[in-house]
Amino acid sequence: MRRGFHFLLILLVAAPWLHADERGDQEKRLKDTFAGKILTIRNFYVDDKLVYSPAAKVIVGGTPGDWTLANLEVEKIHLRSDQLTLEGHRVRVVYDKDSDDLFRNSQSGKVKVEIQLDAGHATDEELGAHGSHVLRGICSQV
């Protein structure tokens, strides 16, 4: 009986660490996929901070603007059980008349996108699938 109790106690103590390792792995996969990429924010929102619900609905921000300003170069990604955060710089699209071509130009403005995640998506696989789905619903890769 004592042996079973000790095993249960060890599992209860280790569970948060195991869960943190899963989150770290999931965060690493998201960083591998999106870090350094330029994403276009759907609906061309130009706010410095955007907060989305788990259903990809805008809660904070949501001011539509010029499509040339609606790009985000992802520099940081943070994953928590209830939120996915992307931070980076705004990238402006510029038309060069001489070469008749479009160019991306980094801007000094920082952008922070927070995506609230559904607590019902508790496992690593569910969180990853849900987080990626919501992120793709908010941004498209250019």
Backbone as JSON Lines, residues from 0, in Angstrom:
{"i":0,"aa":"M","n":[0.82,-1.19,0.0],"ca":[0.0,0.0,0.0],"c":[0.87,1.26,0.0]}
{"i":1,"aa":"R","n":[1.93,1.27,0.82],"ca":[2.81,2.45,0.88],"c":[3.49,2.67,-0.47]}
{"i":2,"aa":"R","n":[3.87,1.57,-1.13],"ca":[4.55,1.69,-2.41],"c":[3.63,2.37,-3.43]}
{"i":3,"aa":"G","n":[2.36,2.01,-3.46],"ca":[1.4,2.64,-4.36],"c":[1.2,4.11,-4.04]}
{"i":4,"aa":"F","n":[1.18,4.45,-2.76],"ca":[1.03,5.83,-2.34],"c":[2.23,6.66,-2.79]}
{"i":5,"aa":"H","n":[3.45,6.12,-2.61],"ca":[4.65,6.85,-3.03],"c":[4.66,7.08,-4.54]}
{"i":6,"aa":"F","n":[4.24,6.08,-5.28],"ca":[4.2,6.22,-6.74],"c":[3.21,7.32,-7.14]}
{"i":7,"aa":"L","n":[2.04,7.34,-6.5],"ca":[1.04,8.37,-6.77],"c":[1.57,9.75,-6.4]}
{"i":8,"aa":"L","n":[2.25,9.84,-5.27],"ca":[2.82,11.11,-4.83],"c":[3.87,11.61,-5.84]}
{"i":9,"aa":"I","n":[4.7,10.72,-6.32],"ca":[5.72,11.08,-7.32],"c":[5.04,11.58,-8.6]}
{"i":10,"aa":"L","n":[3.99,10.91,-9.03],"ca":[3.27,11.35,-10.24],"c":[2.66,12.73,-10.04]}
{"i":11,"aa":"L","n":[2.07,12.97,-8.88],"ca":[1.46,14.27,-8.63],"c":[2.49,15.39,-8.6]}
{"i":12,"aa":"V","n":[3.65,15.11,-8.04],"ca":[4.71,16.12,-7.98],"c":[5.32,16.34,-9.36]}
{"i":13,"aa":"A","n":[5.48,15.28,-10.15],"ca":[6.14,15.38,-11.45],"c":[5.21,15.89,-12.55]}
{"i":14,"aa":"A","n":[3.91,15.76,-12.37],"ca":[2.97,16.12,-13.43],"c":[3.14,17.55,-13.96]}
{"i":15,"aa":"P","n":[3.28,18.58,-13.11],"ca":[3.47,19.93,-13.66],"c":[4.73,20.05,-14.5]}
{"i":16,"aa":"W","n":[5.8,19.38,-14.11],"ca":[7.04,19.45,-14.89],"c":[6.87,18.76,-16.23]}
{"i":17,"aa":"L","n":[6.2,17.6,-16.23],"ca":[5.96,16.9,-17.49],"c":[5.11,17.75,-18.42]}
{"i":18,"aa":"H","n":[4.1,18.4,-17.87],"ca":[3.22,19.25,-18.65],"c":[4.0,20.45,-19.21]}
{"i":19,"aa":"A","n":[4.89,21.01,-18.39],"ca":[5.71,22.13,-18.84],"c":[6.63,21.71,-19.98]}
{"i":20,"aa":"D","n":[7.16,20.49,-19.92],"ca":[8.0,19.99,-21.01],"c":[7.2,19.88,-22.3]}
{"i":21,"aa":"E","n":[5.94,19.41,-22.21],"ca":[5.09,19.32,-23.39],"c":[4.86,20.7,-23.98]}
{"i":22,"aa":"R","n":[4.57,21.69,-23.13],"ca":[4.36,23.07,-23.59],"c":[5.62,23.6,-24.27]}
{"i":23,"aa":"G","n":[6.77,23.3,-23.66],"ca":[8.03,23.75,-24.25],"c":[8.26,23.14,-25.62]}
{"i":24,"aa":"D","n":[7.92,21.86,-25.77],"ca":[8.06,21.2,-27.07],"c":[7.11,21.81,-28.09]}
{"i":25,"aa":"Q","n":[5.87,22.06,-27.66],"ca":[4.89,22.66,-28.57],"c":[5.32,24.06,-28.95]}
{"i":26,"aa":"E","n":[5.81,24.83,-27.99],"ca":[6.28,26.19,-28.28],"c":[7.45,26.14,-29.26]}
{"i":27,"aa":"K","n":[8.33,25.17,-29.1],"ca":[9.47,25.03,-30.01],"c":[8.98,24.73,-31.43]}
{"i":28,"aa":"R","n":[7.99,23.86,-31.56],"ca":[7.46,23.56,-32.89],"c":[6.82,24.8,-33.52]}
{"i":29,"aa":"L","n":[6.1,25.58,-32.72],"ca":[5.51,26.82,-33.24],"c":[6.61,27.81,-33.66]}
{"i":30,"aa":"K","n":[7.67,27.9,-32.87],"ca":[8.78,28.78,-33.22],"c":[9.44,28.32,-34.51]}
{"i":31,"aa":"D","n":[9.64,27.01,-34.64],"ca":[10.25,26.47,-35.87],"c":[9.4,26.79,-37.09]}
{"i":32,"aa":"T","n":[8.08,26.8,-36.9],"ca":[7.16,27.04,-38.01],"c":[7.01,28.53,-38.35]}
{"i":33,"aa":"F","n":[6.93,29.39,-37.32],"ca":[6.55,30.78,-37.57],"c":[7.62,31.84,-37.3]}
{"i":34,"aa":"A","n":[8.63,31.54,-36.48],"ca":[9.64,32.55,-36.15],"c":[10.41,32.96,-37.41]}
{"i":35,"aa":"G","n":[10.58,34.27,-37.56],"ca":[11.29,34.81,-38.71],"c":[10.44,34.93,-39.96]}
{"i":36,"aa":"K","n":[9.22,34.44,-39.91],"ca":[8.32,34.5,-41.06],"c":[7.58,35.83,-41.06]}
{"i":37,"aa":"I","n":[7.17,36.25,-42.23],"ca":[6.34,37.44,-42.35],"c":[4.91,36.96,-42.59]}
{"i":38,"aa":"L","n":[4.02,37.37,-41.7],"ca":[2.62,36.99,-41.78],"c":[1.78,38.21,-42.11]}
{"i":39,"aa":"T","n":[0.78,38.03,-42.94],"ca":[-0.17,39.1,-43.22],"c":[-1.35,38.95,-42.27]}
{"i":40,"aa":"I","n":[-1.66,40.0,-41.56],"ca":[-2.77,39.98,-40.62],"c":[-4.06,40.15,-41.41]}
{"i":41,"aa":"R","n":[-4.92,39.16,-41.3],"ca":[-6.18,39.2,-42.05],"c":[-7.0,40.44,-41.68]}
{"i":42,"aa":"N","n":[-7.75,40.91,-42.64],"ca":[-8.56,42.12,-42.53],"c":[-7.7,43.37,-42.4]}
{"i":43,"aa":"F","n":[-6.39,43.21,-42.55],"ca":[-5.44,44.33,-42.58],"c":[-5.52,45.22,-41.35]}
{"i":44,"aa":"Y","n":[-5.61,44.58,-40.17],"ca":[-5.64,45.34,-38.93],"c":[-4.28,45.99,-38.69]}
{"i":45,"aa":"V","n":[-4.28,47.24,-38.27],"ca":[-3.03,48.0,-38.11],"c":[-2.75,48.37,-36.65]}
{"i":46,"aa":"D","n":[-3.49,47.81,-35.71],"ca":[-3.27,48.1,-34.29],"c":[-1.93,47.53,-33.84]}
{"i":47,"aa":"D","n":[-1.34,48.16,-32.83],"ca":[-0.09,47.66,-32.26],"c":[-0.33,46.45,-31.38]}
{"i":48,"aa":"K","n":[-1.55,46.3,-30.88],"ca":[-1.9,45.14,-30.07],"c":[-3.25,44.6,-30.53]}
{"i":49,"aa":"L","n":[-3.27,43.32,-30.79],"ca":[-4.49,42.63,-31.17],"c":[-4.7,41.46,-30.22]}
{"i":50,"aa":"V","n":[-5.93,41.3,-29.74],"ca":[-6.27,40.16,-28.9],"c":[-7.44,39.46,-29.56]}
{"i":51,"aa":"Y","n":[-7.29,38.14,-29.7],"ca":[-8.31,37.33,-30.36],"c":[-8.87,36.31,-29.38]}
{"i":52,"aa":"S","n":[-10.14,35.96,-29.58],"ca":[-10.79,34.9,-28.81],"c":[-10.33,33.56,-29.36]}
{"i":53,"aa":"P","n":[-10.66,32.46,-28.67],"ca":[-10.32,31.14,-29.21],"c":[-10.96,30.86,-30.58]}
{"i":54,"aa":"A","n":[-12.03,31.57,-30.89],"ca":[-12.7,31.39,-32.18],"c":[-12.16,32.36,-33.24]}
{"i":55,"aa":"A","n":[-11.01,33.01,-32.96],"ca":[-10.34,33.93,-33.88],"c":[-11.15,35.2,-34.13]}
{"i":56,"aa":"K","n":[-11.93,35.61,-33.15],"ca":[-12.66,36.88,-33.23],"c":[-11.87,37.95,-32.48]}
{"i":57,"aa":"V","n":[-11.81,39.15,-33.05],"ca":[-11.06,40.23,-32.42],"c":[-11.78,40.7,-31.16]}
{"i":58,"aa":"I","n":[-11.01,40.77,-30.05],"ca":[-11.54,41.27,-28.78],"c":[-10.98,42.66,-28.51]}
{"i":59,"aa":"V","n":[-9.71,42.86,-28.76],"ca":[-9.04,44.15,-28.57],"c":[-8.38,44.53,-29.89]}
{"i":60,"aa":"G","n":[-8.56,45.77,-30.3],"ca":[-8.01,46.22,-31.58],"c":[-9.02,45.96,-32.69]}
{"i":61,"aa":"G","n":[-8.51,45.78,-33.87],"ca":[-9.39,45.49,-35.0],"c":[-9.64,46.68,-35.89]}
{"i":62,"aa":"T","n":[-8.71,47.63,-35.9],"ca":[-8.84,48.78,-36.78],"c":[-8.28,48.43,-38.15]}
{"i":63,"aa":"P","n":[-9.15,48.34,-39.17],"ca":[-8.64,48.01,-40.5],"c":[-7.87,49.19,-41.08]}
{"i":64,"aa":"G","n":[-6.87,48.86,-41.86],"ca":[-6.06,49.92,-42.46],"c":[-5.56,49.5,-43.83]}
{"i":65,"aa":"D","n":[-4.51,50.14,-44.23],"ca":[-3.91,49.89,-45.54],"c":[-3.25,48.51,-45.56]}
{"i":66,"aa":"W","n":[-3.48,47.75,-46.62],"ca":[-2.92,46.41,-46.71],"c":[-1.4,46.41,-46.69]}
{"i":67,"aa":"T","n":[-0.79,47.51,-47.07],"ca":[0.67,47.56,-47.1],"c":[1.27,47.62,-45.7]}
{"i":68,"aa":"L","n":[0.44,47.86,-44.68],"ca":[0.94,47.95,-43.31],"c":[0.55,46.74,-42.46]}
{"i":69,"aa":"A","n":[-0.14,45.77,-43.04],"ca":[-0.71,44.66,-42.27],"c":[0.17,43.42,-42.28]}
{"i":70,"aa":"N","n":[1.47,43.62,-42.19],"ca":[2.39,42.48,-42.16],"c":[3.18,42.49,-40.86]}
{"i":71,"aa":"L","n":[3.42,41.31,-40.33],"ca":[4.12,41.13,-39.07],"c":[5.28,40.17,-39.28]}
{"i":72,"aa":"E","n":[6.5,40.61,-38.94],"ca":[7.64,39.7,-38.95],"c":[7.75,39.13,-37.54]}
{"i":73,"aa":"V","n":[7.49,37.84,-37.4],"ca":[7.42,37.19,-36.1],"c":[8.83,37.04,-35.53]}
{"i":74,"aa":"E","n":[9.03,37.62,-34.34],"ca":[10.33,37.54,-33.67],"c":[10.26,36.72,-32.39]}
{"i":75,"aa":"K","n":[9.14,36.78,-31.69],"ca":[8.99,36.05,-30.43],"c":[7.66,35.32,-30.42]}
{"i":76,"aa":"I","n":[7.68,34.12,-29.85],"ca":[6.47,33.33,-29.69],"c":[6.47,32.78,-28.27]}
{"i":77,"aa":"H","n":[5.38,32.99,-27.56],"ca":[5.23,32.48,-26.2],"c":[3.94,31.68,-26.14]}
{"i":78,"aa":"L","n":[4.01,30.49,-25.58],"ca":[2.84,29.63,-25.46],"c":[2.59,29.34,-23.99]}
{"i":79,"aa":"R","n":[1.37,29.63,-23.58],"ca":[0.89,29.23,-22.27],"c":[-0.35,28.37,-22.5]}
{"i":80,"aa":"S","n":[-0.84,27.75,-21.46],"ca":[-1.98,26.86,-21.63],"c":[-3.22,27.6,-22.12]}
{"i":81,"aa":"D","n":[-3.32,28.9,-21.82],"ca":[-4.51,29.66,-22.18],"c":[-4.26,30.75,-23.22]}
{"i":82,"aa":"Q","n":[-3.01,30.87,-23.7],"ca":[-2.72,31.98,-24.61],"c":[-1.48,31.71,-25.46]}
{"i":83,"aa":"L","n":[-1.57,32.11,-26.71],"ca":[-0.45,32.1,-27.63],"c":[-0.16,33.55,-27.99]}
{"i":84,"aa":"T","n":[1.1,33.98,-27.82],"ca":[1.47,35.37,-28.08],"c":[2.56,35.42,-29.14]}
{"i":85,"aa":"L","n":[2.36,36.28,-30.13],"ca":[3.38,36.54,-31.15],"c":[3.76,38.0,-31.06]}
{"i":86,"aa":"E","n":[5.05,38.26,-31.12],"ca":[5.53,39.63,-31.1],"c":[6.53,39.82,-32.23]}
{"i":87,"aa":"G","n":[6.54,41.02,-32.77],"ca":[7.48,41.32,-33.83],"c":[7.34,42.75,-34.31]}
{"i":88,"aa":"H","n":[7.94,43.0,-35.45],"ca":[7.89,44.33,-36.04],"c":[6.94,44.33,-37.23]}
{"i":89,"aa":"R","n":[6.34,45.48,-37.42],"ca":[5.48,45.67,-38.59],"c":[6.37,45.75,-39.82]}
{"i":90,"aa":"V","n":[5.92,45.16,-40.9],"ca":[6.63,45.21,-42.17],"c":[5.73,45.91,-43.17]}
{"i":91,"aa":"R","n":[6.27,46.9,-43.81],"ca":[5.52,47.69,-44.79],"c":[5.87,47.2,-46.2]}
{"i":92,"aa":"V","n":[4.86,47.12,-47.04],"ca":[5.08,46.79,-48.44],"c":[5.17,48.1,-49.21]}
{"i":93,"aa":"V","n":[6.23,48.24,-50.0],"ca":[6.49,49.47,-50.72],"c":[6.61,49.16,-52.22]}
{"i":94,"aa":"Y","n":[5.99,50.0,-53.01],"ca":[6.08,49.86,-54.47],"c":[7.2,50.75,-54.99]}
{"i":95,"aa":"D","n":[8.11,50.14,-55.74],"ca":[9.21,50.88,-56.36],"c":[8.86,51.08,-57.84]}
{"i":96,"aa":"K","n":[8.57,52.33,-58.18],"ca":[8.15,52.67,-59.54],"c":[9.23,52.34,-60.57]}
{"i":97,"aa":"D","n":[10.5,52.59,-60.21],"ca":[11.59,52.37,-61.15],"c":[11.73,50.91,-61.56]}
{"i":98,"aa":"S","n":[11.59,50.01,-60.61],"ca":[11.72,48.58,-60.94],"c":[10.38,47.91,-61.16]}
{"i":99,"aa":"D","n":[9.28,48.65,-60.94],"ca":[7.93,48.13,-61.08],"c":[7.75,46.84,-60.26]}
{"i":100,"aa":"D","n":[8.17,46.94,-58.98],"ca":[8.12,45.76,-58.11],"c":[7.76,46.18,-56.69]}
{"i":101,"aa":"L","n":[7.27,45.21,-55.91],"ca":[6.95,45.44,-54.5],"c":[8.09,44.94,-53.63]}
{"i":102,"aa":"F","n":[8.38,45.67,-52.55],"ca":[9.42,45.29,-51.61],"c":[8.87,45.38,-50.2]}
{"i":103,"aa":"R","n":[9.39,44.54,-49.31],"ca":[9.03,44.61,-47.9],"c":[10.08,45.42,-47.17]}
{"i":104,"aa":"N","n":[9.62,46.28,-46.3],"ca":[10.48,47.21,-45.6],"c":[10.12,47.15,-44.11]}
{"i":105,"aa":"S","n":[11.06,46.72,-43.25],"ca":[10.78,46.66,-41.82],"c":[10.53,48.05,-41.26]}
{"i":106,"aa":"Q","n":[9.56,48.12,-40.38],"ca":[9.22,49.38,-39.73],"c":[9.64,49.32,-38.28]}
{"i":107,"aa":"S","n":[9.67,50.46,-37.63],"ca":[10.07,50.49,-36.22],"c":[8.93,50.09,-35.29]}
{"i":108,"aa":"G","n":[7.72,50.08,-35.77],"ca":[6.58,49.77,-34.9],"c":[6.53,48.31,-34.51]}
{"i":109,"aa":"K","n":[6.3,48.08,-33.23],"ca":[6.16,46.71,-32.73],"c":[4.69,46.32,-32.75]}
{"i":110,"aa":"V","n":[4.47,45.03,-32.95],"ca":[3.12,44.49,-32.97],"c":[3.08,43.29,-32.03]}
{"i":111,"aa":"K","n":[1.99,43.21,-31.26],"ca":[1.79,42.09,-30.36],"c":[0.42,41.49,-30.64]}
{"i":112,"aa":"V","n":[0.4,40.2,-30.91],"ca":[-0.85,39.49,-31.19],"c":[-1.02,38.43,-30.11]}
{"i":113,"aa":"E","n":[-2.11,38.54,-29.36],"ca":[-2.43,37.56,-28.32],"c":[-3.65,36.77,-28.76]}
{"i":114,"aa":"I","n":[-3.52,35.46,-28.69],"ca":[-4.63,34.58,-29.07],"c":[-5.01,33.78,-27.84]}
{"i":115,"aa":"Q","n":[-6.21,34.0,-27.35],"ca":[-6.69,33.23,-26.21],"c":[-7.01,31.83,-26.7]}
{"i":116,"aa":"L","n":[-6.61,30.84,-25.91],"ca":[-6.82,29.45,-26.29],"c":[-7.9,28.84,-25.4]}
{"i":117,"aa":"D","n":[-8.66,27.96,-25.98],"ca":[-9.75,27.28,-25.28],"c":[-9.18,26.32,-24.25]}
{"i":118,"aa":"A","n":[-9.6,26.45,-23.02],"ca":[-9.12,25.58,-21.95],"c":[-9.5,24.12,-22.21]}
{"i":119,"aa":"G","n":[-10.49,23.89,-23.03],"ca":[-10.9,22.54,-23.37],"c":[-9.89,21.8,-24.23]}
{"i":120,"aa":"H","n":[-8.94,22.52,-24.79],"ca":[-7.9,21.91,-25.61],"c":[-6.65,21.73,-24.74]}
{"i":121,"aa":"A","n":[-6.74,20.77,-23.82],"ca":[-5.72,20.64,-22.79],"c":[-4.5,19.83,-23.23]}
{"i":122,"aa":"T","n":[-4.68,18.85,-24.09],"ca":[-3.52,18.04,-24.45],"c":[-2.63,18.78,-25.42]}
{"i":123,"aa":"D","n":[-1.41,18.33,-25.51],"ca":[-0.43,18.96,-26.38],"c":[-0.9,18.95,-27.83]}
{"i":124,"aa":"E","n":[-1.41,17.81,-28.29],"ca":[-1.85,17.72,-29.68],"c":[-3.03,18.64,-29.96]}
{"i":125,"aa":"E","n":[-4.0,18.65,-29.03],"ca":[-5.16,19.51,-29.21],"c":[-4.77,20.98,-29.19]}
{"i":126,"aa":"L","n":[-3.91,21.34,-28.24],"ca":[-3.47,22.73,-28.15],"c":[-2.72,23.15,-29.4]}
{"i":127,"aa":"G","n":[-1.85,22.29,-29.88],"ca":[-1.08,22.6,-31.08],"c":[-1.98,22.76,-32.29]}
{"i":128,"aa":"A","n":[-2.91,21.82,-32.47],"ca":[-3.82,21.89,-33.61],"c":[-4.71,23.12,-33.5]}
{"i":129,"aa":"H","n":[-5.23,23.37,-32.31],"ca":[-6.11,24.52,-32.12],"c":[-5.35,25.83,-32.3]}
{"i":130,"aa":"G","n":[-4.16,25.92,-31.69],"ca":[-3.36,27.14,-31.8],"c":[-2.98,27.43,-33.23]}
{"i":131,"aa":"S","n":[-2.56,26.42,-33.97],"ca":[-2.19,26.61,-35.37],"c":[-3.4,26.99,-36.21]}
{"i":132,"aa":"H","n":[-4.55,26.36,-35.93],"ca":[-5.78,26.68,-36.67],"c":[-6.18,28.14,-36.45]}
{"i":133,"aa":"V","n":[-6.16,28.57,-35.2],"ca":[-6.54,29.94,-34.9],"c":[-5.55,30.9,-35.52]}
{"i":134,"aa":"L","n":[-4.24,30.57,-35.4],"ca":[-3.22,31.45,-35.97],"c":[-3.39,31.57,-37.47]}
{"i":135,"aa":"R","n":[-3.67,30.48,-38.15],"ca":[-3.87,30.55,-39.59],"c":[-5.16,31.28,-39.95]}
{"i":136,"aa":"G","n":[-6.13,31.27,-39.03],"ca":[-7.36,32.02,-39.24],"c":[-7.14,33.53,-39.1]}
{"i":137,"aa":"I","n":[-6.09,33.9,-38.38],"ca":[-5.8,35.29,-38.12],"c":[-4.79,35.84,-39.13]}
{"i":138,"aa":"C","n":[-3.82,35.01,-39.51],"ca":[-2.74,35.47,-40.38],"c":[-2.56,34.49,-41.54]}
{"i":139,"aa":"S","n":[-2.01,35.0,-42.61],"ca":[-1.58,34.13,-43.71],"c":[-0.13,34.42,-43.98]}
{"i":140,"aa":"Q","n":[0.59,33.4,-44.38],"ca":[2.02,33.56,-44.63],"c":[2.22,34.13,-46.03]}
{"i":141,"aa":"V","n":[3.12,35.12,-46.13],"ca":[3.42,35.7,-47.44],"c":[4.8,35.29,-47.88]}
